[in-house]
Amino acid sequence: MASNPRSISVKDLSAHIDSALEHAQRRGPNRPKIKRTKDFLFDYPWIIGFILRDADIAGTDLDELQAIAREVATELQVSFGVKGEAVPSGGGMAEPALLFHGGHITMGYFPTKEFGAAHE
């Protein structure tokens, strides 16, 4: 666990997410080409992420979307100095998530102790 809390602007976090998403998409030849809008969703305390567009993920199975979410969360946490793979059980690291709600899917992570958000 990090000894000193770190903070990041939404703009910088968004750039980290874009980079991680690009890397995750390159890992599989049949992965969907997700074009994330610049809108970033802070549905705190539930999820921090972005909405997937139907056209981008048509024909993609749930396992593949979960794999992309895990890889994006893992790369995000590594960029902040937390080693190891992001896992669904949490434990102080990024917890990858797909949230099905309101007719859309949000990909991101559940805020945990090290990867939370503060409202100011």
N, C-alpha and C positions, 0 to 999 in steps of 0.2 A: 504494500500500500504506500502511496506517495506520502512523504512527510510534510510537504508544503502544498496547500491547495493551489491549483492553477485555475486561471480563468481564460476564456477565449471569447472574442466577439462573435456574434452570429455570422458576420461576413466571413471571418476566418474559419469558423466551424463549417460553414457552407462550402468553402473551398476544399477543406479536408474531405468532406462527404463526396464532393464531385470527383476528386482524385481516387478515393477508395472505390467508388462505384465504377469508374472507368477501369481500374485494375481488375475488379471482380468480373466485369463483363468480358474481359480479354481471356480469362481463365477457362472459358468453355466456348467451343465453336458454335453451339446452338443456343447460347444465352440470348435473351431478349436485349435489344438496344434501348435501354431506358433513357429517355430524355427528360431529366428532372427540370421542372420549372424552377425559377429562383425563389419561389415561395417556399418557406420552411415552416413546418408545423410544430409548434410547441403546445401540444395538448397535455400540459403538465397537470398532474403527476403521472399521466398514463403513458405517453409516448412522445419522443422527439424524433422527427423524421420528415418524410415527404410523401405526397400522394402519388401512386402509380397510375398512369393513364392506361385505359383499356386497350388502346391501339398498340401500345408498346409491349404489353404482356400477353396478348392474345395467343392462345395455344401453348402457353408456358405452364408446366405443372407446378403444384404447390411445393414439392421438394426442391425444385430448382430455385424458386423464389426464396425459400428458406435458406438455401445455400448462399445465395447472393447476400441476403441480409446478414448472415453470420460472417461472411468474408468482409463486408463493409464495416461491421461493428468491430471485427478483429483488427483491421487496418487502422480504424479510428483510434482504438485504445492503444495500439503500438505507437502511433504518432504522438501520444501523450505519455509514453514511457511505461505503459503497463504491459508486461510480457504475457504471452500465452494466448490461446484461442478464446474468443468470446463464446460463452456458452449460455444456453437457455436457463441454467440454474442460478445465474447471477454470481453472487459471491464477491461483490465489490468491483466487478469489471463490467464492461458494456454487455448488456443482455439483449441480443438481437431479437427483433420483433416484427411480426406482420399483424396489423390490426385491421380486421374486416368490420367496417362500421359505416352506416349512412350511405350505402351503395358504392363505396369505394374501398380500396386497399391502401393502407399507409405502411410504408417500409421504414424502419428506423431502429431505435433501441429504447428499452425501458430505462428511465433514469434510475441509477443506483447511487450509492454513497459517493463514488468517485466520478460518476458521469451524470450528475444531476444538472439542475438549472436553478438559478436564483432569480426571483422577480425583484426588481428595484423600483 
